[in-house]
Amino acid sequence: MAVPKRKQSNARTGTRRSHDHKEKIQLTHCSECSEAIPTHVVCPNCGKYQGRLFVEPKEK
């Protein structure tokens, strides 16, 4: 059975994990109500996506 001969160093572990970080959510502004929303998502405020109504807006 294969077993590591020595402990893997912290630098090597950190180098391997350098791409595992979380990325920030990319936000855009709704063209109808100007609310900040994630890209490719129906606006929860007005219910529109790319200028077309997909969901009835929630009443406040």
PDB file of N, CA, C, O and CB in Angstrom:
ATOM      1  N   MET A   1       0.834  -1.171   0.000  1.00  0.00           N
ATOM      2  CA  MET A   1       0.000   0.000   0.000  1.00  0.00           C
ATOM      3  C   MET A   1       0.886   1.244   0.000  1.00  0.00           C
ATOM      4  O   MET A   1       1.887   1.294   0.715  1.00  0.00           O
ATOM      5  CB  MET A   1      -0.953  -0.007   1.210  1.00  0.00           C
ATOM      6  N   ALA A   2       0.521   2.249  -0.802  1.00  0.00           N
ATOM      7  CA  ALA A   2       1.323   3.464  -0.899  1.00  0.00           C
ATOM      8  C   ALA A   2       1.069   4.375   0.295  1.00  0.00           C
ATOM      9  O   ALA A   2      -0.075   4.720   0.594  1.00  0.00           O
ATOM     10  CB  ALA A   2       1.019   4.206  -2.207  1.00  0.00           C
ATOM     11  N   VAL A   3       2.137   4.756   0.969  1.00  0.00           N
ATOM     12  CA  VAL A   3       2.053   5.639   2.129  1.00  0.00           C
ATOM     13  C   VAL A   3       3.097   6.732   1.950  1.00  0.00           C
ATOM     14  O   VAL A   3       4.224   6.429   1.560  1.00  0.00           O
ATOM     15  CB  VAL A   3       2.271   4.852   3.475  1.00  0.00           C
ATOM     16  N   PRO A   4       2.762   8.000   2.222  1.00  0.00           N
ATOM     17  CA  PRO A   4       3.743   9.071   2.088  1.00  0.00           C
ATOM     18  C   PRO A   4       4.932   8.854   3.027  1.00  0.00           C
ATOM     19  O   PRO A   4       4.764   8.483   4.189  1.00  0.00           O
ATOM     20  CB  PRO A   4       3.088  10.426   2.370  1.00  0.00           C
ATOM     21  N   LYS A   5       6.130   9.091   2.502  1.00  0.00           N
ATOM     22  CA  LYS A   5       7.334   8.889   3.309  1.00  0.00           C
ATOM     23  C   LYS A   5       7.531  10.028   4.313  1.00  0.00           C
ATOM     24  O   LYS A   5       8.006   9.805   5.426  1.00  0.00           O
ATOM     25  CB  LYS A   5       8.564   8.771   2.402  1.00  0.00           C
ATOM     26  N   ARG A   6       7.157  11.263   3.908  1.00  0.00           N
ATOM     27  CA  ARG A   6       7.320  12.418   4.773  1.00  0.00           C
ATOM     28  C   ARG A   6       6.044  13.252   4.781  1.00  0.00           C
ATOM     29  O   ARG A   6       5.205  13.159   3.886  1.00  0.00           O
ATOM     30  CB  ARG A   6       8.516  13.267   4.323  1.00  0.00           C
ATOM     31  N   LYS A   7       5.929  14.077   5.833  1.00  0.00           N
ATOM     32  CA  LYS A   7       4.786  14.985   5.926  1.00  0.00           C
ATOM     33  C   LYS A   7       4.859  16.022   4.805  1.00  0.00           C
ATOM     34  O   LYS A   7       5.928  16.554   4.506  1.00  0.00           O
ATOM     35  CB  LYS A   7       4.745  15.683   7.313  1.00  0.00           C
ATOM     36  N   GLN A   8       3.724  16.295   4.202  1.00  0.00           N
ATOM     37  CA  GLN A   8       3.697  17.302   3.144  1.00  0.00           C
ATOM     38  C   GLN A   8       3.784  18.686   3.795  1.00  0.00           C
ATOM     39  O   GLN A   8       3.079  18.959   4.766  1.00  0.00           O
ATOM     40  CB  GLN A   8       2.401  17.168   2.265  1.00  0.00           C
ATOM     41  N   SER A   9       4.632  19.546   3.271  1.00  0.00           N
ATOM     42  CA  SER A   9       4.860  20.852   3.885  1.00  0.00           C
ATOM     43  C   SER A   9       3.648  21.772   3.704  1.00  0.00           C
ATOM     44  O   SER A   9       2.819  21.578   2.814  1.00  0.00           O
ATOM     45  CB  SER A   9       6.112  21.505   3.287  1.00  0.00           C
ATOM     46  N   ASN A  10       3.575  22.773   4.574  1.00  0.00           N
ATOM     47  CA  ASN A  10       2.483  23.745   4.496  1.00  0.00           C
ATOM     48  C   ASN A  10       2.534  24.526   3.185  1.00  0.00           C
ATOM     49  O   ASN A  10       1.489  24.864   2.629  1.00  0.00           O
ATOM     50  CB  ASN A  10       2.543  24.712   5.686  1.00  0.00           C
ATOM     51  N   ALA A  11       3.718  24.813   2.692  1.00  0.00           N
ATOM     52  CA  ALA A  11       3.851  25.545   1.438  1.00  0.00           C
ATOM     53  C   ALA A  11       3.299  24.729   0.267  1.00  0.00           C
ATOM     54  O   ALA A  11       2.620  25.269  -0.606  1.00  0.00           O
ATOM     55  CB  ALA A  11       5.321  25.908   1.187  1.00  0.00           C
ATOM     56  N   ARG A  12       3.587  23.461   0.254  1.00  0.00           N
ATOM     57  CA  ARG A  12       3.093  22.603  -0.830  1.00  0.00           C
ATOM     58  C   ARG A  12       1.567  22.470  -0.761  1.00  0.00           C
ATOM     59  O   ARG A  12       0.885  22.489  -1.785  1.00  0.00           O
ATOM     60  CB  ARG A  12       3.757  21.204  -0.759  1.00  0.00           C
ATOM     61  N   THR A  13       1.044  22.335   0.466  1.00  0.00           N
ATOM     62  CA  THR A  13      -0.400  22.241   0.645  1.00  0.00           C
ATOM     63  C   THR A  13      -1.069  23.533   0.198  1.00  0.00           C
ATOM     64  O   THR A  13      -2.088  23.503  -0.492  1.00  0.00           O
ATOM     65  CB  THR A  13      -0.749  21.936   2.112  1.00  0.00           C
ATOM     66  N   GLY A  14      -0.493  24.674   0.593  1.00  0.00           N
ATOM     67  CA  GLY A  14      -1.050  25.967   0.204  1.00  0.00           C
ATOM     68  C   GLY A  14      -0.998  26.197  -1.288  1.00  0.00           C
ATOM     69  O   GLY A  14      -1.918  26.782  -1.860  1.00  0.00           O
ATOM     70  N   THR A  15       0.070  25.742  -1.929  1.00  0.00           N
ATOM     71  CA  THR A  15       0.195  25.872  -3.380  1.00  0.00           C
ATOM     72  C   THR A  15      -0.875  25.055  -4.091  1.00  0.00           C
ATOM     73  O   THR A  15      -1.457  25.507  -5.077  1.00  0.00           O
ATOM     74  CB  THR A  15       1.589  25.431  -3.841  1.00  0.00           C
ATOM     75  N   ARG A  16      -1.130  23.860  -3.591  1.00  0.00           N
ATOM     76  CA  ARG A  16      -2.147  23.010  -4.203  1.00  0.00           C
ATOM     77  C   ARG A  16      -3.542  23.608  -4.035  1.00  0.00           C
ATOM     78  O   ARG A  16      -4.384  23.486  -4.925  1.00  0.00           O
ATOM     79  CB  ARG A  16      -2.099  21.607  -3.597  1.00  0.00           C
ATOM     80  N   ARG A  17      -3.787  24.252  -2.894  1.00  0.00           N
ATOM     81  CA  ARG A  17      -5.113  24.788  -2.598  1.00  0.00           C
ATOM     82  C   ARG A  17      -5.290  26.238  -3.052  1.00  0.00           C
ATOM     83  O   ARG A  17      -6.290  26.862  -2.698  1.00  0.00           O
ATOM     84  CB  ARG A  17      -5.379  24.690  -1.118  1.00  0.00           C
ATOM     85  N   SER A  18      -4.374  26.780  -3.805  1.00  0.00           N
ATOM     86  CA  SER A  18      -4.430  28.199  -4.158  1.00  0.00           C
ATOM     87  C   SER A  18      -5.628  28.563  -5.016  1.00  0.00           C
ATOM     88  O   SER A  18      -6.024  29.728  -5.045  1.00  0.00           O
ATOM     89  CB  SER A  18      -3.178  28.591  -4.873  1.00  0.00           C
ATOM     90  N   HIS A  19      -6.220  27.600  -5.718  1.00  0.00           N
ATOM     91  CA  HIS A  19      -7.363  27.882  -6.583  1.00  0.00           C
ATOM     92  C   HIS A  19      -8.682  27.480  -5.948  1.00  0.00           C
ATOM     93  O   HIS A  19      -9.718  27.535  -6.611  1.00  0.00           O
ATOM     94  CB  HIS A  19      -7.202  27.171  -7.902  1.00  0.00           C
ATOM     95  N   ASP A  20      -8.676  27.078  -4.681  1.00  0.00           N
ATOM     96  CA  ASP A  20      -9.890  26.599  -4.029  1.00  0.00           C
ATOM     97  C   ASP A  20     -10.684  27.705  -3.340  1.00  0.00           C
ATOM     98  O   ASP A  20     -11.694  27.417  -2.698  1.00  0.00           O
ATOM     99  CB  ASP A  20      -9.539  25.544  -3.028  1.00  0.00           C
ATOM    100  N   HIS A  21     -10.254  28.963  -3.456  1.00  0.00           N
ATOM    101  CA  HIS A  21     -10.925  30.049  -2.754  1.00  0.00           C
ATOM    102  C   HIS A  21     -12.276  30.363  -3.397  1.00  0.00           C
ATOM    103  O   HIS A  21     -12.510  30.041  -4.562  1.00  0.00           O
ATOM    104  CB  HIS A  21     -10.041  31.301  -2.740  1.00  0.00           C
ATOM    105  N   LYS A  22     -13.158  30.992  -2.626  1.00  0.00           N
ATOM    106  CA  LYS A  22     -14.458  31.410  -3.141  1.00  0.00           C
ATOM    107  C   LYS A  22     -14.275  32.672  -3.974  1.00  0.00           C
ATOM    108  O   LYS A  22     -13.437  33.520  -3.671  1.00  0.00           O
ATOM    109  CB  LYS A  22     -15.470  31.651  -1.983  1.00  0.00           C
ATOM    110  N   GLU A  23     -15.074  32.776  -5.023  1.00  0.00           N
ATOM    111  CA  GLU A  23     -15.022  33.970  -5.859  1.00  0.00           C
ATOM    112  C   GLU A  23     -16.218  34.852  -5.534  1.00  0.00           C
ATOM    113  O   GLU A  23     -17.266  34.359  -5.117  1.00  0.00           O
ATOM    114  CB  GLU A  23     -15.002  33.599  -7.368  1.00  0.00           C
ATOM    115  N   LYS A  24     -16.063  36.137  -5.722  1.00  0.00           N
ATOM    116  CA  LYS A  24     -17.139  37.072  -5.453  1.00  0.00           C
ATOM    117  C   LYS A  24     -18.266  36.872  -6.449  1.00  0.00           C
ATOM    118  O   LYS A  24     -18.030  36.517  -7.604  1.00  0.00           O
ATOM    119  CB  LYS A  24     -16.629  38.513  -5.502  1.00  0.00           C
ATOM    120  N   ILE A  25     -19.503  37.102  -5.993  1.00  0.00           N
ATOM    121  CA  ILE A  25     -20.658  37.013  -6.876  1.00  0.00           C
ATOM    122  C   ILE A  25     -20.653  38.216  -7.803  1.00  0.00           C
ATOM    123  O   ILE A  25     -20.509  39.354  -7.354  1.00  0.00           O
ATOM    124  CB  ILE A  25     -21.983  36.938  -6.067  1.00  0.00           C
ATOM    125  N   GLN A  26     -20.808  37.965  -9.089  1.00  0.00           N
ATOM    126  CA  GLN A  26     -20.806  39.040 -10.064  1.00  0.00           C
ATOM    127  C   GLN A  26     -22.197  39.658 -10.112  1.00  0.00           C
ATOM    128  O   GLN A  26     -23.169  38.979 -10.444  1.00  0.00           O
ATOM    129  CB  GLN A  26     -20.373  38.526 -11.463  1.00  0.00           C
ATOM    130  N   LEU A  27     -22.297  40.947  -9.781  1.00  0.00           N
ATOM    131  CA  LEU A  27     -23.573  41.637  -9.730  1.00  0.00           C
ATOM    132  C   LEU A  27     -23.753  42.550 -10.927  1.00  0.00           C
ATOM    133  O   LEU A  27     -22.789  43.130 -11.428  1.00  0.00           O
ATOM    134  CB  LEU A  27     -23.692  42.432  -8.447  1.00  0.00           C
ATOM    135  N   THR A  28     -24.993  42.676 -11.385  1.00  0.00           N
ATOM    136  CA  THR A  28     -25.370  43.653 -12.402  1.00  0.00           C
ATOM    137  C   THR A  28     -26.577  44.411 -11.868  1.00  0.00           C
ATOM    138  O   THR A  28     -27.121  44.066 -10.819  1.00  0.00           O
ATOM    139  CB  THR A  28     -25.685  42.965 -13.790  1.00  0.00           C
ATOM    140  N   HIS A  29     -26.987  45.432 -12.583  1.00  0.00           N
ATOM    141  CA  HIS A  29     -28.152  46.214 -12.182  1.00  0.00           C
ATOM    142  C   HIS A  29     -29.303  45.916 -13.126  1.00  0.00           C
ATOM    143  O   HIS A  29     -29.129  45.855 -14.343  1.00  0.00           O
ATOM    144  CB  HIS A  29     -27.831  47.729 -12.169  1.00  0.00           C
ATOM    145  N   CYS A  30     -30.477  45.734 -12.546  1.00  0.00           N
ATOM    146  CA  CYS A  30     -31.681  45.458 -13.324  1.00  0.00           C
ATOM    147  C   CYS A  30     -31.968  46.650 -14.229  1.00  0.00           C
ATOM    148  O   CYS A  30     -31.883  47.799 -13.798  1.00  0.00           O
ATOM    149  CB  CYS A  30     -32.895  45.162 -12.395  1.00  0.00           C
ATOM    150  N   SER A  31     -32.310  46.369 -15.495  1.00  0.00           N
ATOM    151  CA  SER A  31     -32.563  47.456 -16.445  1.00  0.00           C
ATOM    152  C   SER A  31     -33.891  48.162 -16.169  1.00  0.00           C
ATOM    153  O   SER A  31     -34.098  49.287 -16.626  1.00  0.00           O
ATOM    154  CB  SER A  31     -32.555  46.916 -17.872  1.00  0.00           C
ATOM    155  N   GLU A  32     -34.789  47.516 -15.428  1.00  0.00           N
ATOM    156  CA  GLU A  32     -36.099  48.106 -15.143  1.00  0.00           C
ATOM    157  C   GLU A  32     -36.101  48.908 -13.845  1.00  0.00           C
ATOM    158  O   GLU A  32     -36.524  50.063 -13.829  1.00  0.00           O
ATOM    159  CB  GLU A  32     -37.155  47.017 -15.072  1.00  0.00           C
ATOM    160  N   CYS A  33     -35.625  48.294 -12.746  1.00  0.00           N
ATOM    161  CA  CYS A  33     -35.724  48.946 -11.433  1.00  0.00           C
ATOM    162  C   CYS A  33     -34.365  49.340 -10.853  1.00  0.00           C
ATOM    163  O   CYS A  33     -34.310  49.932  -9.775  1.00  0.00           O
ATOM    164  CB  CYS A  33     -36.433  48.029 -10.461  1.00  0.00           C
ATOM    165  N   SER A  34     -33.284  49.027 -11.537  1.00  0.00           N
ATOM    166  CA  SER A  34     -31.912  49.396 -11.138  1.00  0.00           C
ATOM    167  C   SER A  34     -31.470  48.767  -9.818  1.00  0.00           C
ATOM    168  O   SER A  34     -30.595  49.313  -9.145  1.00  0.00           O
ATOM    169  CB  SER A  34     -31.802  50.898 -11.026  1.00  0.00           C
ATOM    170  N   GLU A  35     -32.049  47.639  -9.437  1.00  0.00           N
ATOM    171  CA  GLU A  35     -31.618  46.941  -8.223  1.00  0.00           C
ATOM    172  C   GLU A  35     -30.454  46.017  -8.557  1.00  0.00           C
ATOM    173  O   GLU A  35     -30.434  45.413  -9.630  1.00  0.00           O
ATOM    174  CB  GLU A  35     -32.792  46.136  -7.593  1.00  0.00           C
ATOM    175  N   ALA A  36     -29.481  45.900  -7.650  1.00  0.00           N
ATOM    176  CA  ALA A  36     -28.315  45.040  -7.863  1.00  0.00           C
ATOM    177  C   ALA A  36     -28.738  43.584  -7.705  1.00  0.00           C
ATOM    178  O   ALA A  36     -29.266  43.200  -6.661  1.00  0.00           O
ATOM    179  CB  ALA A  36     -27.164  45.394  -6.869  1.00  0.00           C
ATOM    180  N   ILE A  37     -28.505  42.762  -8.750  1.00  0.00           N
ATOM    181  CA  ILE A  37     -28.871  41.348  -8.740  1.00  0.00           C
ATOM    182  C   ILE A  37     -27.733  40.548  -9.356  1.00  0.00           C
ATOM    183  O   ILE A  37     -26.948  41.103 -10.125  1.00  0.00           O
ATOM    184  CB  ILE A  37     -30.207  41.102  -9.511  1.00  0.00           C
ATOM    185  N   PRO A  38     -27.618  39.242  -9.036  1.00  0.00           N
ATOM    186  CA  PRO A  38     -26.614  38.399  -9.698  1.00  0.00           C
ATOM    187  C   PRO A  38     -26.921  38.267 -11.185  1.00  0.00           C
ATOM    188  O   PRO A  38     -28.071  38.423 -11.598  1.00  0.00           O
ATOM    189  CB  PRO A  38     -26.559  37.003  -9.043  1.00  0.00           C
ATOM    190  N   THR A  39     -25.913  37.985 -11.982  1.00  0.00           N
ATOM    191  CA  THR A  39     -26.110  37.845 -13.417  1.00  0.00           C
ATOM    192  C   THR A  39     -26.944  36.609 -13.729  1.00  0.00           C
ATOM    193  O   THR A  39     -26.905  35.631 -12.982  1.00  0.00           O
ATOM    194  CB  THR A  39     -24.763  37.773 -14.136  1.00  0.00           C
ATOM    195  N   HIS A  40     -27.686  36.642 -14.809  1.00  0.00           N
ATOM    196  CA  HIS A  40     -28.521  35.549 -15.314  1.00  0.00           C
ATOM    197  C   HIS A  40     -29.574  35.098 -14.307  1.00  0.00           C
ATOM    198  O   HIS A  40     -29.846  33.903 -14.187  1.00  0.00           O
ATOM    199  CB  HIS A  40     -27.652  34.372 -15.694  1.00  0.00           C
ATOM    200  N   VAL A  41     -30.169  36.050 -13.580  1.00  0.00           N
ATOM    201  CA  VAL A  41     -31.171  35.755 -12.575  1.00  0.00           C
ATOM    202  C   VAL A  41     -32.352  36.704 -12.775  1.00  0.00           C
ATOM    203  O   VAL A  41     -32.166  37.882 -13.081  1.00  0.00           O
ATOM    204  CB  VAL A  41     -30.580  35.883 -11.139  1.00  0.00           C
ATOM    205  N   VAL A  42     -33.570  36.182 -12.598  1.00  0.00           N
ATOM    206  CA  VAL A  42     -34.757  37.022 -12.656  1.00  0.00           C
ATOM    207  C   VAL A  42     -34.736  37.968 -11.461  1.00  0.00           C
ATOM    208  O   VAL A  42     -34.441  37.550 -10.341  1.00  0.00           O
ATOM    209  CB  VAL A  42     -36.059  36.161 -12.669  1.00  0.00           C
ATOM    210  N   CYS A  43     -35.046  39.240 -11.693  1.00  0.00           N
ATOM    211  CA  CYS A  43     -35.021  40.245 -10.629  1.00  0.00           C
ATOM    212  C   CYS A  43     -36.119  39.947  -9.617  1.00  0.00           C
ATOM    213  O   CYS A  43     -37.287  39.855  -9.997  1.00  0.00           O
ATOM    214  CB  CYS A  43     -35.190  41.673 -11.211  1.00  0.00           C
ATOM    215  N   PRO A  44     -35.775  39.792  -8.325  1.00  0.00           N
ATOM    216  CA  PRO A  44     -36.802  39.506  -7.323  1.00  0.00           C
ATOM    217  C   PRO A  44     -37.682  40.711  -7.023  1.00  0.00           C
ATOM    218  O   PRO A  44     -38.772  40.555  -6.472  1.00  0.00           O
ATOM    219  CB  PRO A  44     -36.156  39.025  -6.048  1.00  0.00           C
ATOM    220  N   ASN A  45     -37.223  41.918  -7.379  1.00  0.00           N
ATOM    221  CA  ASN A  45     -37.977  43.126  -7.087  1.00  0.00           C
ATOM    222  C   ASN A  45     -39.095  43.357  -8.107  1.00  0.00           C
ATOM    223  O   ASN A  45     -40.237  43.607  -7.723  1.00  0.00           O
ATOM    224  CB  ASN A  45     -37.045  44.325  -7.055  1.00  0.00           C
ATOM    225  N   CYS A  46     -38.775  43.276  -9.406  1.00  0.00           N
ATOM    226  CA  CYS A  46     -39.778  43.566 -10.439  1.00  0.00           C
ATOM    227  C   CYS A  46     -40.194  42.323 -11.232  1.00  0.00           C
ATOM    228  O   CYS A  46     -41.186  42.377 -11.959  1.00  0.00           O
ATOM    229  CB  CYS A  46     -39.241  44.615 -11.394  1.00  0.00           C
ATOM    230  N   GLY A  47     -39.465  41.204 -11.114  1.00  0.00           N
ATOM    231  CA  GLY A  47     -39.841  39.965 -11.780  1.00  0.00           C
ATOM    232  C   GLY A  47     -39.480  39.904 -13.251  1.00  0.00           C
ATOM    233  O   GLY A  47     -40.002  39.058 -13.978  1.00  0.00           O
ATOM    234  N   LYS A  48     -38.600  40.780 -13.704  1.00  0.00           N
ATOM    235  CA  LYS A  48     -38.243  40.807 -15.119  1.00  0.00           C
ATOM    236  C   LYS A  48     -36.830  40.283 -15.345  1.00  0.00           C
ATOM    237  O   LYS A  48     -35.966  40.373 -14.473  1.00  0.00           O
ATOM    238  CB  LYS A  48     -38.369  42.224 -15.669  1.00  0.00           C
ATOM    239  N   TYR A  49     -36.618  39.731 -16.542  1.00  0.00           N
ATOM    240  CA  TYR A  49     -35.298  39.262 -16.969  1.00  0.00           C
ATOM    241  C   TYR A  49     -35.146  39.645 -18.427  1.00  0.00           C
ATOM    242  O   TYR A  49     -35.959  39.244 -19.260  1.00  0.00           O
ATOM    243  CB  TYR A  49     -35.124  37.704 -16.760  1.00  0.00           C
ATOM    244  N   GLN A  50     -34.130  40.406 -18.744  1.00  0.00           N
ATOM    245  CA  GLN A  50     -33.857  40.913 -20.086  1.00  0.00           C
ATOM    246  C   GLN A  50     -35.067  41.642 -20.663  1.00  0.00           C
ATOM    247  O   GLN A  50     -35.386  41.494 -21.843  1.00  0.00           O
ATOM    248  CB  GLN A  50     -33.449  39.768 -21.008  1.00  0.00           C
ATOM    249  N   GLY A  51     -35.739  42.433 -19.819  1.00  0.00           N
ATOM    250  CA  GLY A  51     -36.850  43.259 -20.267  1.00  0.00           C
ATOM    251  C   GLY A  51     -38.188  42.548 -20.375  1.00  0.00           C
ATOM    252  O   GLY A  51     -39.191  43.192 -20.684  1.00  0.00           O
ATOM    253  N   ARG A  52     -38.241  41.245 -20.134  1.00  0.00           N
ATOM    254  CA  ARG A  52     -39.500  40.495 -20.230  1.00  0.00           C
ATOM    255  C   ARG A  52     -39.952  40.061 -18.847  1.00  0.00           C
ATOM    256  O   ARG A  52     -39.125  39.717 -18.002  1.00  0.00           O
ATOM    257  CB  ARG A  52     -39.342  39.264 -21.154  1.00  0.00           C
ATOM    258  N   LEU A  53     -41.262  40.075 -18.608  1.00  0.00           N
ATOM    259  CA  LEU A  53     -41.823  39.692 -17.324  1.00  0.00           C
ATOM    260  C   LEU A  53     -41.901  38.175 -17.233  1.00  0.00           C
ATOM    261  O   LEU A  53     -42.568  37.537 -18.048  1.00  0.00           O
ATOM    262  CB  LEU A  53     -43.214  40.323 -17.122  1.00  0.00           C
ATOM    263  N   PHE A  54     -41.227  37.596 -16.249  1.00  0.00           N
ATOM    264  CA  PHE A  54     -41.223  36.150 -16.058  1.00  0.00           C
ATOM    265  C   PHE A  54     -41.973  35.744 -14.799  1.00  0.00           C
ATOM    266  O   PHE A  54     -42.612  34.692 -14.768  1.00  0.00           O
ATOM    267  CB  PHE A  54     -39.799  35.636 -15.997  1.00  0.00           C
ATOM    268  N   VAL A  55     -41.901  36.574 -13.758  1.00  0.00           N
ATOM    269  CA  VAL A  55     -42.528  36.258 -12.474  1.00  0.00           C
ATOM    270  C   VAL A  55     -43.288  37.494 -12.023  1.00  0.00           C
ATOM    271  O   VAL A  55     -42.808  38.616 -12.179  1.00  0.00           O
ATOM    272  CB  VAL A  55     -41.466  35.814 -11.397  1.00  0.00           C
ATOM    273  N   GLU A  56     -44.462  37.291 -11.469  1.00  0.00           N
ATOM    274  CA  GLU A  56     -45.204  38.429 -10.920  1.00  0.00           C
ATOM    275  C   GLU A  56     -44.427  38.978  -9.720  1.00  0.00           C
ATOM    276  O   GLU A  56     -44.000  38.206  -8.863  1.00  0.00           O
ATOM    277  CB  GLU A  56     -46.664  38.011 -10.505  1.00  0.00           C
ATOM    278  N   PRO A  57     -44.240  40.291  -9.647  1.00  0.00           N
ATOM    279  CA  PRO A  57     -43.478  40.861  -8.525  1.00  0.00           C
ATOM    280  C   PRO A  57     -44.201  40.656  -7.199  1.00  0.00           C
ATOM    281  O   PRO A  57     -45.431  40.638  -7.139  1.00  0.00           O
ATOM    282  CB  PRO A  57     -43.228  42.358  -8.753  1.00  0.00           C
ATOM    283  N   LYS A  58     -43.414  40.503  -6.145  1.00  0.00           N
ATOM    284  CA  LYS A  58     -43.970  40.334  -4.807  1.00  0.00           C
ATOM    285  C   LYS A  58     -44.477  41.686  -4.304  1.00  0.00           C
ATOM    286  O   LYS A  58     -43.839  42.722  -4.494  1.00  0.00           O
ATOM    287  CB  LYS A  58     -42.908  39.739  -3.831  1.00  0.00           C
ATOM    288  N   GLU A  59     -45.632  41.644  -3.662  1.00  0.00           N
ATOM    289  CA  GLU A  59     -46.196  42.868  -3.083  1.00  0.00           C
ATOM    290  C   GLU A  59     -45.520  43.141  -1.750  1.00  0.00           C
ATOM    291  O   GLU A  59     -45.317  42.222  -0.956  1.00  0.00           O
ATOM    292  CB  GLU A  59     -47.740  42.749  -2.903  1.00  0.00           C
ATOM    293  N   LYS A  60     -45.178  44.373  -1.501  1.00  0.00           N
ATOM    294  CA  LYS A  60     -44.497  44.730  -0.252  1.00  0.00           C
ATOM    295  C   LYS A  60     -45.493  45.176   0.776  1.00  0.00           C
ATOM    296  O   LYS A  60     -45.113  45.519   1.895  1.00  0.00           O
ATOM    297  CB  LYS A  60     -43.462  45.825  -0.483  1.00  0.00           C
TER     298      LYS A  60
END
